[in-house]
Amino acid sequence: MLLSTLYVRVPTIPELKSWSKMTRPSGSIPYDKIKLLIFDLDGTLIDSRQDLVNSVNAMLQHLGRPALPSEVIASYVGDGAPMLVRRALGDPDDGAYFHSALRNFLDYYREHKLDHTYVYSGIREALSAIGGNGRRMAVLTNKPVNPSRQIIEALGLNEYFVQIYGGNSFATKKPDPQGARMLLQETVTRPEEAVIIGDSDVDVLTGRNAGLWTCGVTYGFAPHSLESAPPDVLVHSPAELAELFGS
């Protein structure tokens, strides 16, 4: 059963950097034992870069501020809409200003979230191969849950996932393990039987905090961040995901 939206306190950038890390599992991933795969959304399943860039710059224009380069905005993605806006604004102290900007960003993105967003080439085939092997899949993203579900449905990916949770599905976001632990509970899966797949250190740290195996993808938004939090396995294309988990 899907959780209702909860209020989420927006962390400051220093708070985000200070979250603790747990020891990741040792050894190689036992691929034949994996029962649950938890996917990140942006930069892992879909390329939403242009719509996010356009929405951030529309917000900045509304505030009378200069636009930011697309590569800069893309580097801000991964910790949810509030953190994306906070970074784009330079971590402002004025709470009312920040929340007004966040509302503006969300309103614009709500209307334009599918203008340019698309599923990465090879993802459908990879999901079909993984699902055909009897494994269950879910999405755990820091993007707000409603647009996440709407995008997944509009792009025809709904059928692959037993659950979709967003950044406001719980009182905390990734890398806090709450969402991952809920998915383990709902699917009756032990941590060592699950892997989290994503393009950034946030996903790896979430996996470590929940005791999961971790898989990083280099074709997404923030592969550079994986250097500071190396995953248990690194793949360079959706086809490699199919090879690892679909056989």
Backbone as numpy.savetxt, mean C-alpha at the origin, in Angstrom:
# Nx Ny Nz CAx CAy CAz Cx Cy Cz
-16.27 -9.88 7.19 -17.11 -8.69 7.19 -16.23 -7.45 7.19
-16.50 -6.46 6.33 -15.67 -5.29 6.20 -15.87 -4.36 7.37
-14.76 -3.78 7.84 -14.84 -2.87 8.97 -15.31 -1.51 8.51
-16.01 -0.80 9.38 -16.40 0.56 9.08 -15.20 1.48 9.23
-15.28 2.65 8.61 -14.20 3.60 8.67 -14.02 4.13 10.08
-12.76 4.20 10.53 -12.44 4.70 11.84 -11.66 6.00 11.72
-11.72 6.81 12.77 -10.90 8.01 12.80 -9.44 7.60 12.96
-8.58 8.20 12.19 -7.16 7.89 12.25 -6.40 9.17 12.59
-5.64 9.15 13.67 -4.81 10.31 14.00 -3.65 10.34 13.02
-3.41 11.49 12.43 -2.36 11.62 11.44 -1.02 11.79 12.15
-0.07 10.85 11.95 1.23 10.97 12.60 2.07 12.04 11.96
2.99 12.60 12.71 3.95 13.53 12.13 5.04 12.73 11.45
5.83 13.37 10.61 6.90 12.68 9.91 7.92 12.09 10.89
8.35 12.83 11.94 9.27 12.20 12.90 8.69 10.97 13.58
7.37 10.99 13.87 6.74 9.83 14.49 6.79 8.63 13.56
6.54 8.86 12.28 6.54 7.77 11.32 7.91 7.11 11.26
8.97 7.92 11.33 10.32 7.38 11.24 10.73 6.64 12.50
10.06 6.92 13.62 10.49 6.34 14.89 9.83 5.02 15.22
8.85 4.55 14.38 8.17 3.31 14.70 9.17 2.15 14.81
8.96 1.29 15.78 9.89 0.19 16.04 9.79 -0.90 15.00
10.84 -1.70 14.94 10.90 -2.81 13.99 11.13 -4.10 14.75
10.50 -5.16 14.27 10.74 -6.48 14.85 11.65 -7.26 13.92
12.23 -8.31 14.43 13.12 -9.15 13.64 12.32 -9.89 12.58
12.79 -9.86 11.36 12.10 -10.56 10.28 12.37 -12.06 10.38
11.54 -12.90 9.72 11.78 -14.34 9.74 13.14 -14.66 9.12
13.76 -15.71 9.61 15.07 -16.09 9.09 14.92 -17.19 8.04
15.94 -17.32 7.17 15.92 -18.38 6.17 15.16 -17.98 4.92
14.92 -18.95 4.04 14.23 -18.71 2.79 12.73 -18.92 2.92
11.99 -18.20 2.10 10.53 -18.34 2.13 10.14 -19.76 1.72
9.33 -20.45 2.53 8.86 -21.80 2.15 7.65 -21.66 1.23
7.90 -21.47 -0.05 6.83 -21.14 -0.99 5.69 -22.14 -0.98
5.99 -23.40 -0.76 4.95 -24.42 -0.77 4.06 -24.36 0.47
4.47 -23.59 1.48 3.70 -23.49 2.72 2.86 -22.21 2.78
3.05 -21.31 1.82 2.36 -20.03 1.85 0.89 -20.20 1.49
0.01 -19.70 2.37 -1.44 -19.81 2.16 -2.11 -18.47 1.89
-1.47 -17.38 2.33 -2.06 -16.05 2.20 -1.03 -15.06 1.68
-1.41 -14.31 0.65 -0.56 -13.26 0.12 -1.28 -11.92 0.32
-0.62 -11.00 1.00 -1.18 -9.68 1.28 -0.48 -8.66 0.39
-1.24 -8.01 -0.48 -0.66 -7.07 -1.45 -0.87 -5.61 -1.04
0.15 -4.81 -1.25 -0.01 -3.37 -1.27 -0.76 -3.02 -2.56
-1.23 -1.79 -2.67 -2.00 -1.41 -3.86 -1.19 -0.52 -4.81
-0.99 0.74 -4.44 -0.28 1.69 -5.30 1.18 1.30 -5.45
1.63 1.17 -6.68 3.02 0.82 -6.91 3.30 -0.67 -6.84
2.25 -1.46 -6.57 2.40 -2.92 -6.50 1.43 -3.61 -7.46
0.16 -3.28 -7.34 -0.87 -3.81 -8.25 -1.21 -2.82 -9.35
-1.25 -1.55 -9.00 -1.67 -0.52 -9.95 -0.66 0.62 -10.02
-0.62 1.27 -11.18 0.16 2.49 -11.34 -0.81 3.66 -11.27
-0.86 4.30 -10.12 -1.76 5.43 -9.88 -0.98 6.74 -9.80
0.27 6.70 -10.21 1.17 7.85 -10.04 0.58 9.14 -10.62
0.12 9.11 -11.87 -0.30 10.36 -12.51 -1.51 10.97 -11.84
-2.46 10.13 -11.43 -3.65 10.67 -10.77 -3.31 11.25 -9.40
-2.37 10.63 -8.69 -1.94 11.17 -7.40 -1.18 12.48 -7.60
-0.30 12.52 -8.59 0.45 13.74 -8.89 -0.50 14.88 -9.24
-1.46 14.59 -10.11 -2.41 15.63 -10.52 -3.24 16.13 -9.35
-3.62 15.22 -8.46 -4.45 15.61 -7.31 -3.67 16.45 -6.31
-2.42 16.09 -6.08 -1.57 16.89 -5.18 -1.35 18.28 -5.76
-1.04 18.35 -7.04 -0.77 19.66 -7.64 -2.03 20.50 -7.77
-3.18 19.87 -7.93 -4.44 20.62 -7.92 -4.68 21.22 -6.54
-4.37 20.47 -5.50 -4.48 20.98 -4.13 -3.53 22.16 -3.92
-2.28 22.01 -4.38 -1.30 23.08 -4.21 -1.72 24.33 -4.97
-2.26 24.14 -6.16 -2.74 25.29 -6.94 -3.88 25.99 -6.21
-4.77 25.21 -5.63 -5.89 25.78 -4.86 -5.38 26.62 -3.69
-4.25 26.23 -3.14 -3.67 26.95 -2.00 -2.72 28.06 -2.43
-2.56 28.23 -3.74 -1.66 29.27 -4.23 -0.20 28.92 -4.11
0.10 27.62 -4.08 1.48 27.17 -3.94 1.95 26.58 -5.27
3.27 26.57 -5.51 3.78 26.04 -6.78 3.64 24.51 -6.86
3.50 24.03 -8.07 3.39 22.59 -8.30 4.72 21.91 -7.97
4.62 20.62 -7.66 5.81 19.82 -7.37 6.06 18.87 -8.53
7.32 18.51 -8.78 7.63 17.54 -9.84 7.00 16.18 -9.53
6.63 15.46 -10.57 5.96 14.19 -10.39 6.80 13.19 -9.61
8.13 13.20 -9.85 8.98 12.23 -9.15 9.07 12.53 -7.65
8.96 13.79 -7.30 8.96 14.16 -5.89 7.68 13.68 -5.21
6.55 13.93 -5.85 5.27 13.50 -5.29 5.22 11.98 -5.18
5.71 11.29 -6.21 5.70 9.82 -6.18 6.51 9.29 -5.00
7.58 10.00 -4.65 8.40 9.56 -3.52 7.69 9.75 -2.19
6.62 10.54 -2.16 5.85 10.78 -0.95 4.75 9.74 -0.73
4.48 8.91 -1.72 3.39 7.94 -1.66 3.80 6.73 -0.84
2.83 6.16 -0.09 3.09 4.90 0.61 2.61 4.87 2.04
2.44 6.07 2.63 2.03 6.13 4.03 0.62 6.69 4.21
-0.16 6.72 3.13 -1.53 7.19 3.22 -1.69 8.63 2.77
-2.95 9.00 2.49 -3.25 10.34 1.99 -2.82 11.44 2.96
-3.09 11.31 4.26 -2.68 12.39 5.17 -1.17 12.66 5.12
-0.37 11.60 5.09 1.08 11.80 5.06 1.53 12.33 3.70
0.89 11.91 2.64 1.20 12.45 1.31 0.99 13.95 1.28
-0.15 14.40 1.80 -0.45 15.83 1.84 0.50 16.56 2.79
0.78 15.95 3.94 1.68 16.58 4.90 3.06 16.80 4.28
3.56 15.82 3.57 4.87 15.95 2.94 4.85 17.00 1.84
3.77 17.00 1.04 3.67 17.97 -0.05 3.62 19.40 0.47
3.10 19.57 1.68 3.00 20.91 2.29 4.23 21.26 3.12
5.16 20.34 3.26 6.33 20.61 4.07 6.12 20.44 5.55
5.22 19.54 5.94 4.94 19.23 7.35 4.52 20.47 8.14
3.37 21.08 7.77 2.95 22.33 8.41 2.52 22.13 9.86
2.70 23.18 10.66 2.28 23.15 12.07 0.81 23.51 12.23
0.25 24.23 11.27 -1.13 24.70 11.35 -2.09 23.54 11.04
-2.73 23.00 12.08 -3.60 21.84 11.90 -4.80 22.13 11.02
-5.42 23.30 11.19 -6.59 23.66 10.40 -6.22 23.78 8.92
-5.08 24.38 8.64 -4.59 24.52 7.27 -4.35 23.15 6.64
-3.71 22.28 7.42 -3.43 20.93 6.93 -4.71 20.17 6.62
-5.67 20.17 7.53 -6.90 19.40 7.33 -7.74 19.97 6.18
-7.71 21.29 5.99 -8.40 21.88 4.85 -7.75 21.43 3.55
-6.42 21.40 3.52 -5.70 20.93 2.33 -5.99 19.46 2.07
-6.03 18.67 3.13 -6.32 17.24 2.99 -7.70 17.02 2.39
-8.69 17.77 2.87 -10.05 17.65 2.32 -10.06 18.01 0.84
-9.34 19.05 0.48 -9.28 19.47 -0.92 -8.66 18.39 -1.79
-7.56 17.80 -1.29 -6.91 16.72 -2.04 -7.85 15.53 -2.22
-8.50 15.12 -1.14 -9.39 13.95 -1.20 -10.58 14.20 -2.11
-11.13 15.41 -2.07 -12.26 15.74 -2.95 -11.86 15.66 -4.41
-10.69 16.18 -4.73 -10.22 16.15 -6.12 -9.91 14.72 -6.53
-9.21 14.00 -5.68 -8.83 12.63 -6.03 -10.05 11.73 -6.18
-11.06 11.96 -5.37 -12.29 11.16 -5.47 -12.88 11.22 -6.87
-12.79 12.38 -7.51 -13.36 12.56 -8.84 -12.41 12.17 -9.97
-11.13 12.07 -9.68 -10.14 11.86 -10.75 -9.26 10.64 -10.53
-9.65 9.76 -9.61 -8.79 8.63 -9.23 -8.60 7.60 -10.34
-9.45 7.64 -11.36 -9.33 6.65 -12.43 -9.05 7.29 -13.79
-8.62 8.55 -13.78 -8.33 9.23 -15.05 -7.19 8.54 -15.80
-6.14 8.19 -15.08 -4.96 7.61 -15.71 -4.48 6.32 -15.05
-5.10 5.92 -13.97 -4.64 4.74 -13.22 -4.91 3.45 -13.99
-3.96 2.55 -13.95 -4.10 1.28 -14.67 -3.42 0.15 -13.90
-3.79 -1.06 -14.22 -3.18 -2.25 -13.63 -1.85 -2.52 -14.32
-0.82 -2.78 -13.54 0.48 -3.09 -14.15 0.37 -4.30 -15.07
1.07 -4.22 -16.17 1.11 -5.34 -17.11 1.62 -6.60 -16.42
0.86 -7.69 -16.56 1.26 -8.96 -15.97 0.64 -9.25 -14.62
0.03 -8.24 -13.99 -0.57 -8.45 -12.67 -1.77 -9.38 -12.74
-2.64 -9.18 -13.71 -3.83 -10.06 -13.81 -3.40 -11.52 -13.97
-2.42 -11.74 -14.81 -1.95 -13.10 -15.04 -1.33 -13.68 -13.77
-0.59 -12.84 -13.05 0.03 -13.30 -11.81 -1.03 -13.65 -10.78
-2.04 -12.81 -10.62 -3.10 -13.07 -9.65 -3.88 -14.33 -10.02
-4.13 -14.52 -11.30 -4.83 -15.72 -11.75 -4.03 -16.97 -11.44
-2.73 -16.91 -11.67 -1.86 -18.06 -11.40 -1.80 -18.37 -9.92
-1.70 -17.33 -9.10 -1.61 -17.52 -7.65 -2.93 -18.06 -7.10
-4.04 -17.45 -7.53 -5.35 -17.91 -7.08 -5.67 -19.30 -7.56
-5.20 -19.63 -8.77 -5.45 -20.95 -9.32 -4.70 -22.03 -8.58
-3.72 -21.63 -7.79 -2.94 -22.58 -7.01 -3.54 -22.77 -5.62
-4.71 -22.18 -5.39 -5.41 -22.39 -4.13 -5.04 -21.45 -3.01
-4.20 -20.48 -3.31 -3.81 -19.53 -2.27 -4.80 -18.37 -2.20
-4.95 -17.82 -1.01 -5.86 -16.68 -0.82 -5.06 -15.39 -0.88
-5.74 -14.33 -1.32 -5.07 -13.04 -1.47 -5.93 -11.93 -0.88
-5.26 -10.89 -0.39 -5.93 -9.73 0.19 -5.13 -8.48 -0.13
-5.76 -7.34 0.05 -5.08 -6.05 -0.16 -5.04 -5.30 1.16
-3.87 -4.79 1.50 -3.70 -3.94 2.68 -2.91 -2.72 2.22
-3.62 -1.60 2.10 -3.02 -0.37 1.60 -3.21 0.75 2.61
-2.37 1.77 2.51 -2.55 2.95 3.35 -3.43 3.99 2.68
-3.84 3.74 1.44 -4.81 4.61 0.77 -6.16 4.46 1.48
-6.98 5.51 1.57 -8.30 5.36 2.18 -9.08 4.19 1.56
-9.84 3.50 2.38 -10.44 2.23 1.96 -11.48 2.39 0.85
-12.31 3.42 0.89 -13.36 3.53 -0.12 -12.81 3.72 -1.53
-11.92 4.69 -1.77 -11.35 4.78 -3.12 -10.55 3.55 -3.51
-9.93 2.90 -2.53 -9.18 1.67 -2.84 -10.10 0.60 -3.40
-11.22 0.38 -2.72 -12.18 -0.63 -3.18 -12.80 -0.24 -4.51
-13.07 1.05 -4.68 -13.67 1.51 -5.93 -12.72 1.32 -7.10
-11.45 1.62 -6.88 -10.45 1.44 -7.94 -10.29 -0.04 -8.29
-10.17 -0.88 -7.27 -10.01 -2.32 -7.50 -11.21 -2.89 -8.26
-12.41 -2.44 -7.89 -13.61 -2.91 -8.59 -13.65 -2.40 -10.02
-13.36 -1.12 -10.21 -13.42 -0.53 -11.55 -12.41 -1.16 -12.50
-11.27 -1.58 -11.96 -10.22 -2.17 -12.80 -10.36 -3.69 -12.92
-11.44 -4.24 -12.34 -11.73 -5.65 -12.51 -10.86 -6.60 -11.72
-10.38 -6.16 -10.55 -9.52 -7.02 -9.74 -10.24 -7.61 -8.53
-11.48 -7.23 -8.32 -12.22 -7.64 -7.12 -12.22 -9.14 -6.89
-12.37 -9.89 -7.96 -12.56 -11.34 -7.84 -11.38 -12.06 -7.21
-10.23 -11.42 -7.19 -9.03 -12.10 -6.71 -8.84 -12.02 -5.19
-9.55 -11.11 -4.54 -9.23 -10.81 -3.15 -10.36 -11.16 -2.19
-9.99 -11.78 -1.08 -10.96 -12.13 -0.05 -11.26 -10.95 0.86
-10.38 -9.96 0.86 -10.58 -8.78 1.70 -9.75 -7.62 1.17
-10.24 -6.40 1.38 -9.52 -5.18 1.02 -9.61 -4.23 2.19
-8.47 -3.89 2.77 -8.43 -2.93 3.88 -7.60 -1.73 3.47
-8.02 -0.56 3.95 -7.32 0.68 3.63 -6.73 1.34 4.85
-6.18 2.52 4.62 -5.50 3.23 5.68 -6.39 3.74 6.78
-7.69 3.79 6.53 -8.63 4.21 7.58 -9.57 3.08 8.00
-9.19 1.84 7.71 -9.98 0.70 8.16 -9.72 0.40 9.64
-8.58 0.86 10.13 -8.19 0.62 11.52 -7.71 1.93 12.13
-7.44 1.91 13.40 -6.96 3.10 14.09 -5.50 3.39 13.78
-4.81 2.45 13.15 -3.41 2.63 12.78 -3.21 2.21 11.32
-2.12 2.68 10.73 -1.76 2.34 9.36 -0.51 1.46 9.36
-0.20 0.88 8.20 1.10 0.26 8.02 2.18 1.31 8.31
3.28 0.97 8.96 3.78 -0.36 9.26 3.28 -0.98 10.56
2.30 -0.36 11.23 1.68 -1.04 12.36 1.07 -2.35 11.86
1.19 -3.44 12.60 0.75 -4.76 12.12 -0.74 -5.05 12.28
-1.54 -4.10 12.78 -2.93 -4.41 13.08 -3.70 -4.95 11.88
-3.56 -4.31 10.73 -4.27 -4.77 9.55 -3.85 -6.15 9.11
-2.54 -6.40 9.12 -2.03 -7.71 8.73 -2.52 -8.79 9.69
-2.52 -8.48 10.98 -2.97 -9.46 11.96 -4.46 -9.74 11.81
-5.24 -8.73 11.44 -6.67 -8.97 11.21 -6.87 -9.92 10.03
-6.08 -9.75 8.98 -6.19 -10.63 7.82 -5.78 -12.06 8.18
-4.76 -12.21 9.00 -4.38 -13.54 9.47 -5.53 -14.18 10.24
-6.14 -13.40 11.10 -7.25 -13.92 11.92 -8.43 -14.31 11.04
-8.78 -13.46 10.10 -9.94 -13.71 9.26 -9.76 -14.93 8.35
-8.53 -15.17 7.94 -8.26 -16.30 7.03 -7.72 -17.52 7.76
-7.65 -17.45 9.08 -7.13 -18.54 9.91 -5.77 -19.00 9.37
-4.87 -18.04 9.31 -3.54 -18.29 8.77 -2.48 -17.94 9.81
-1.48 -18.78 9.94 -0.37 -18.47 10.84 0.58 -17.48 10.15
1.27 -16.64 10.92 2.17 -15.66 10.31 3.20 -16.28 9.36
3.72 -17.43 9.72 4.75 -18.05 8.88 4.16 -18.65 7.59
2.84 -18.61 7.45 2.18 -19.09 6.24 1.72 -17.94 5.35
2.18 -16.73 5.65 1.74 -15.55 4.91 2.93 -14.71 4.46
2.72 -13.99 3.36 3.74 -13.09 2.84 3.07 -11.77 2.47
3.74 -10.67 2.73 3.25 -9.36 2.31 4.11 -8.88 1.16
3.47 -8.32 0.14 4.14 -7.94 -1.10 3.92 -6.45 -1.34
5.01 -5.71 -1.52 4.87 -4.28 -1.75 6.13 -3.66 -2.31
6.02 -2.38 -2.64 7.13 -1.69 -3.31 7.95 -0.80 -2.40
7.63 -0.78 -1.10 8.35 0.15 -0.23 8.74 -0.48 1.10
9.58 0.24 1.83 9.99 -0.22 3.15 8.82 -0.31 4.12
7.77 0.47 3.88 6.59 0.41 4.74 6.00 -0.99 4.75
5.94 -1.62 3.58 5.39 -2.97 3.48 6.30 -3.99 4.15
7.60 -3.83 3.97 8.55 -4.75 4.60 8.46 -4.63 6.13
8.41 -3.42 6.63 8.33 -3.23 8.08 7.02 -3.75 8.63
5.94 -3.62 7.87 4.66 -4.19 8.28 4.78 -5.70 8.43
5.41 -6.32 7.44 5.61 -7.76 7.51 6.45 -8.18 8.69
7.53 -7.46 8.93 8.38 -7.78 10.08 7.61 -7.64 11.38
6.84 -6.57 11.49 6.09 -6.31 12.72 5.01 -7.35 12.98
4.51 -7.96 11.89 3.47 -8.99 12.04 4.05 -10.40 12.00
5.36 -10.54 11.79 5.98 -11.86 11.73 5.77 -12.58 10.41
5.52 -11.81 9.32 5.26 -12.40 8.01 6.55 -12.46 7.19
6.53 -13.26 6.15 7.56 -13.20 5.14 7.31 -11.94 4.31
8.36 -11.43 3.67 8.23 -10.18 2.93 8.78 -10.32 1.51
8.09 -9.68 0.58 8.49 -9.71 -0.83 8.44 -8.28 -1.36
9.56 -7.78 -1.84 9.61 -6.44 -2.41 9.54 -6.48 -3.92
8.90 -5.46 -4.52 8.85 -5.35 -5.97 9.58 -4.08 -6.39
10.38 -4.18 -7.43 11.21 -3.05 -7.84 10.59 -2.20 -8.94
9.41 -2.58 -9.44 8.79 -1.84 -10.54 7.85 -0.74 -10.06
7.74 -0.54 -8.75 6.78 0.40 -8.20 7.32 1.79 -7.96
6.72 2.48 -6.98 7.03 3.88 -6.73 8.32 4.08 -5.92
8.59 3.20 -4.98 9.66 3.48 -4.02 10.63 2.33 -3.82
11.17 1.75 -4.89 12.10 0.62 -4.71 13.37 1.03 -3.97
13.75 2.31 -4.06 14.95 2.78 -3.36 14.82 2.60 -1.85
13.58 2.66 -1.34 13.38 2.55 0.11 13.63 1.13 0.61
13.61 0.15 -0.30 13.85 -1.22 0.10 15.31 -1.46 0.50
16.18 -0.52 0.16 17.58 -0.66 0.56 17.74 -0.57 2.07
16.89 0.24 2.71 16.99 0.40 4.16 16.23 -0.68 4.92
15.37 -1.41 4.21 14.60 -2.49 4.84 14.50 -3.63 3.83
15.55 -4.40 3.65 15.57 -5.45 2.63 14.51 -6.52 2.89
13.73 -6.88 1.88 12.75 -7.94 2.04 13.40 -9.31 1.97
12.63 -10.34 2.27 13.15 -11.71 2.20 13.41 -12.12 0.77
12.63 -11.57 -0.16 12.85 -11.84 -1.59 12.49 -10.58 -2.36
13.18 -10.36 -3.46 12.98 -9.18 -4.29 12.64 -9.64 -5.70
11.56 -9.09 -6.27 11.19 -9.44 -7.64 11.15 -8.17 -8.49
11.32 -8.36 -9.79 11.43 -7.22 -10.69 10.28 -7.10 -11.66
9.33 -8.03 -11.59 8.18 -7.98 -12.49 7.04 -8.83 -11.93
5.80 -8.55 -12.35 4.69 -9.40 -11.94 4.86 -10.85 -12.38
5.54 -11.06 -13.51 5.77 -12.43 -13.98 6.57 -13.23 -12.96
7.48 -12.57 -12.27 8.26 -13.27 -11.25 7.40 -13.62 -10.04
6.39 -12.79 -9.74 5.45 -13.13 -8.67 4.71 -14.41 -9.02
4.29 -14.51 -10.27 3.58 -15.71 -10.72 4.48 -16.93 -10.64
5.75 -16.74 -10.98 6.68 -17.86 -10.96 6.91 -18.36 -9.55
7.03 -17.42 -8.59 7.30 -17.78 -7.21 6.10 -18.37 -6.48
4.93 -17.74 -6.65 3.77 -18.09 -5.84 2.64 -18.77 -6.62
2.78 -18.88 -7.92 1.71 -19.45 -8.72 1.96 -20.87 -9.17
3.09 -21.43 -8.74 3.40 -22.79 -9.20 3.25 -23.79 -8.06
